[in-house]
Amino acid sequence: DAAAARAYGHGRYEEAAELWLAAASAAPGRRDADEARYRAAASLARAGRGPDAAGLFDELAADPDGERAARAAFERAELELDAGHAETGAALRDRALRAFPDSGVARRALGRQLGWHVERGGAPAALAYLDALAVELGGSELAEAIAYQRAVHLALAGSREAALAAFLEVARRFPYPVGVYWDDALFRAAELEVELGRPRQALTHLERMLAERE
């Protein structure tokens, strides 16, 4: 493991991959083996050996109980996107989001996926995608990000009243202190109230934010 890490640190990615694969074969347990195989795949990707890296990522992602399954699924999508295969990469990222919505990288991947939809169909395309995800993943850890992004894209689409209601719904469903977007949602709601000519209501939202202190 140490030799593989040194090789990787010095840019000898193919050597690192071979060492990680050897470590995987000699690993005493599944967890260590999966970690070594994941690092081997990452090394192969850096070495420019995309197909080989893709094969390892696919194997890891196919095991939903593996600790590296989620990360491998998202990395597999990025591998296609980095190679210029936008449609394939986006499809793989969508599949990873649906399979692993509770992953620590899912929220960032969702943002990138929405950017891809906006580039192709504007805010309405992103909203349609979010609505579909909300039905399937409404009970997952990604639900809050989906709800917040829906409010953001309603605002981008020019639907200010609907966006305002959506931001306030985020604050209601995911309140302080557990809501990641609680303060952002209230601040955006206040901004929309001002745009809609209701500054006193905007102050109400801001005062609600300030009322919470650690």
C-alpha positions in Angstrom: 0.0 0.0 0.0 2.8 2.4 0.9 4.7 1.6 -2.3 1.5 2.2 -4.4 0.8 5.5 -2.7 4.4 6.6 -3.3 4.2 5.7 -7.0 0.9 7.6 -7.3 2.4 10.6 -5.5 5.3 10.7 -8.0 3.0 10.4 -11.0 3.8 6.8 -11.8 0.2 5.9 -12.2 0.5 2.6 -14.1 3.0 1.3 -11.5 0.6 2.5 -8.8 -2.3 0.6 -10.4 -0.3 -2.6 -10.6 0.7 -2.3 -7.0 -2.8 -1.6 -5.9 -4.1 -4.6 -7.8 -1.5 -6.8 -6.1 -2.6 -5.4 -2.8 -6.2 -6.2 -3.6 -5.3 -9.8 -4.3 -3.4 -10.1 -1.0 -5.9 -8.2 1.1 -7.2 -10.0 4.2 -10.7 -8.8 3.8 -13.3 -7.5 1.3 -13.2 -3.9 2.6 -9.4 -3.6 2.1 -9.6 -5.4 -1.3 -12.3 -3.0 -2.5 -10.4 0.0 -1.4 -7.3 -1.2 -3.2 -9.2 -1.9 -6.4 -10.8 1.5 -6.2 -7.4 3.1 -5.9 -6.2 1.0 -8.8 -9.1 2.2 -11.0 -8.3 5.8 -10.0 -4.7 5.3 -10.9 -5.5 3.7 -14.3 -7.8 6.7 -15.0 -4.9 9.1 -14.3 -2.7 7.0 -16.5 -5.0 7.5 -19.4 -6.2 3.9 -19.5 -9.9 4.7 -19.5 -11.3 1.3 -20.6 -9.3 -0.5 -17.9 -10.4 2.0 -15.2 -14.0 1.8 -16.4 -14.0 -2.0 -16.0 -12.8 -1.8 -12.4 -15.3 1.0 -11.6 -18.1 -1.0 -13.1 -17.2 -4.1 -11.0 -17.1 -2.0 -7.8 -20.4 -0.2 -8.6 -22.2 -3.4 -9.4 -21.9 -4.5 -5.7 -24.5 -2.3 -3.8 -23.1 -3.5 -0.5 -19.6 -2.5 -1.2 -18.2 0.5 0.6 -16.8 2.0 -2.6 -19.8 1.1 -4.8 -21.3 4.6 -4.8 -18.0 6.5 -5.4 -17.1 4.1 -8.2 -20.5 4.7 -9.9 -20.0 8.4 -9.9 -16.4 8.2 -10.9 -17.4 5.9 -13.8 -19.8 8.6 -15.0 -17.0 11.3 -14.8 -14.7 9.1 -16.7 -17.1 9.2 -19.7 -17.7 12.9 -19.3 -13.9 13.6 -19.2 -13.6 11.6 -22.4 -16.1 13.8 -24.1 -19.0 11.3 -24.1 -21.6 13.7 -22.7 -24.7 11.7 -23.3 -23.3 8.5 -21.9 -21.7 10.2 -19.0 -24.9 12.0 -18.1 -26.9 8.8 -18.3 -24.4 7.1 -16.0 -24.5 10.0 -13.5 -28.3 9.8 -13.5 -28.1 6.1 -12.8 -25.6 6.7 -10.0 -27.9 9.4 -8.4 -30.9 7.0 -8.4 -28.9 4.1 -7.1 -26.9 6.0 -4.5 -28.8 9.1 -3.4 -27.4 8.9 0.1 -23.8 9.1 -1.0 -21.7 12.0 0.2 -21.0 13.0 -3.4 -24.6 12.8 -4.6 -25.4 16.5 -3.9 -22.5 17.7 -6.0 -23.3 15.3 -8.7 -26.9 16.6 -8.8 -25.6 20.1 -9.3 -23.6 19.0 -12.3 -26.4 17.0 -13.7 -28.7 20.0 -13.5 -26.1 22.1 -15.3 -26.1 19.6 -18.1 -29.9 19.8 -18.4 -29.9 23.6 -18.3 -27.3 23.7 -21.1 -29.7 21.6 -23.3 -33.1 22.8 -22.3 -32.9 25.6 -19.9 -34.5 25.8 -16.5 -37.6 23.9 -17.6 -35.5 20.9 -18.5 -33.9 21.0 -15.1 -37.3 21.3 -13.4 -38.7 18.3 -15.3 -35.7 16.3 -14.2 -36.0 17.4 -10.6 -39.7 16.5 -10.5 -38.9 13.0 -11.7 -36.2 12.6 -9.1 -38.5 13.9 -6.4 -41.0 11.1 -7.0 -38.3 8.4 -6.8 -36.0 9.8 -4.2 -38.3 11.8 -1.9 -37.4 9.7 1.1 -33.6 9.8 0.6 -30.9 12.1 1.9 -30.9 13.8 -1.4 -34.5 15.0 -1.0 -33.5 18.3 0.5 -31.1 19.2 -2.3 -33.8 18.2 -4.8 -36.3 20.5 -3.2 -33.9 23.4 -2.9 -32.7 23.1 -6.5 -36.3 23.0 -7.6 -36.9 26.4 -5.9 -33.7 27.7 -7.5 -34.7 26.7 -11.0 -38.2 28.0 -10.6 -36.6 31.4 -9.9 -34.4 31.0 -12.9 -37.4 30.2 -15.0 -39.0 33.5 -13.9 -41.7 31.9 -11.7 -41.1 34.1 -8.7 -44.3 33.3 -6.7 -43.8 29.6 -7.2 -40.1 29.8 -6.3 -41.0 31.8 -3.2 -43.4 29.1 -2.1 -40.8 26.4 -2.9 -38.1 28.1 -0.8 -40.4 28.5 2.1 -41.4 24.8 1.8 -37.7 23.8 2.0 -37.4 25.8 5.2 -40.5 24.1 6.6 -39.6 20.6 5.6 -36.0 20.8 6.6 -35.8 23.2 9.6 -32.9 24.5 11.6 -30.6 23.0 12.8 -30.7 19.9 10.6 -31.6 21.7 7.3 -28.6 22.2 5.2 -30.3 24.8 3.1 -32.6 26.3 5.8 -30.9 29.8 6.0 -30.2 29.9 2.2 -33.9 29.1 1.5 -35.1 31.9 3.8 -32.6 34.4 2.4 -33.7 33.6 -1.1 -37.3 33.9 0.0 -36.6 37.3 1.4 -35.0 38.4 -1.9 -38.0 37.3 -3.8 -40.4 39.1 -1.5 -38.5 42.3 -2.2 -38.7 41.7 -5.9 -42.4 41.1 -5.5 -42.8 44.4 -3.7 -43.3 43.0 -0.2 -40.4 44.3 1.9 -42.1 43.8 5.2 -42.6 40.1 4.5 -39.0 39.9 3.5 -38.0 41.2 6.9 -40.1 38.5 8.5 -38.0 35.8 6.8 -34.8 37.5 7.8 -35.9 37.9 11.4 -36.7 34.2 11.4 -33.2 33.5 10.4 -31.7 35.8 13.0 -33.8 34.3 15.8 -31.8 31.1 15.7 -28.5 31.2 17.5 -26.0 28.5 18.5 
